[in-house]
Amino acid sequence: MKDEIHLRTLASRADLKRLGINVSNTTLLRWEARGRFPRRIRMAGTSVAWFLSKIEEWLSERAAERARTHYADAG
């Protein structure tokens, strides 16, 4: 039951910014179209939201990707 409630929790554009996803709407739309970001849900008119669980999953994937990526030593 808790997982079902978590899946239905929605994140607004302001929530995305608080989570550190501070990119333009155009960039988000582009990422969504390319499958690089969870797709939005149209609420009414121009209001949109995202499932918070999908955003958290996306952030976890980015953290795992960062852990696997090795950058050249600076020095």
C-alpha positions as CSV (number, residue, x, y, z in Angstrom):
1,M,0.0,0.0,0.0
2,K,2.8,2.4,0.9
3,D,4.5,1.7,-2.5
4,E,1.1,2.5,-4.3
5,I,0.9,5.8,-2.5
6,H,4.5,6.7,-3.3
7,L,3.9,5.9,-7.0
8,R,1.0,8.3,-7.0
9,T,2.9,11.2,-5.3
10,L,3.4,13.9,-7.8
11,A,6.2,16.4,-8.2
12,S,5.7,19.9,-9.6
13,R,8.2,22.0,-11.5
14,A,9.1,23.7,-8.2
15,D,9.8,20.3,-6.7
16,L,12.1,19.4,-9.6
17,K,14.1,22.6,-8.9
18,R,14.3,21.8,-5.2
19,L,15.7,18.4,-6.2
20,G,18.4,20.1,-8.2
21,I,16.9,19.6,-11.6
22,N,17.2,23.2,-12.7
23,V,16.9,23.1,-16.4
24,S,14.6,24.9,-18.8
25,N,11.2,23.6,-19.8
26,T,12.5,23.2,-23.4
27,T,15.4,21.0,-22.1
28,L,13.0,18.9,-20.1
29,L,10.7,18.5,-23.1
30,R,13.7,17.5,-25.3
31,W,14.9,15.0,-22.7
32,E,11.4,13.5,-22.4
33,A,11.1,13.1,-26.1
34,R,14.4,11.3,-26.3
35,G,13.6,9.0,-23.3
36,R,16.2,10.6,-21.1
37,F,13.8,11.9,-18.5
38,P,10.5,10.6,-17.1
39,R,7.5,11.8,-19.0
40,R,5.2,14.4,-17.5
41,I,1.5,14.0,-16.7
42,R,-0.8,16.8,-18.0
43,M,-3.0,17.8,-15.1
44,A,-5.2,20.5,-16.6
45,G,-4.5,23.2,-19.2
46,T,-0.8,23.9,-19.0
47,S,-0.3,22.4,-15.5
48,V,2.0,19.3,-15.5
49,A,3.5,17.1,-12.9
50,W,5.8,14.0,-12.7
51,F,5.6,10.9,-10.6
52,L,8.0,11.5,-7.7
53,S,9.0,7.8,-7.7
54,K,10.1,8.1,-11.4
55,I,12.1,11.3,-10.7
56,E,13.8,9.6,-7.7
57,E,14.6,6.6,-9.8
58,W,16.0,8.8,-12.5
59,L,18.2,10.6,-10.0
60,S,19.5,7.3,-8.6
61,E,20.4,6.2,-12.1
62,R,22.4,9.4,-12.6
63,A,24.2,8.8,-9.3
64,A,25.1,5.3,-10.4
65,E,26.2,6.5,-13.8
66,R,28.4,9.1,-12.1
67,A,30.0,6.4,-9.9
68,R,30.8,4.3,-13.0
69,T,32.4,7.1,-14.9
70,H,36.1,7.7,-14.5
71,Y,37.4,11.1,-15.4
72,A,41.0,11.8,-16.3
73,D,43.2,12.9,-13.4
74,A,43.7,16.7,-13.3
75,G,47.4,17.0,-12.7
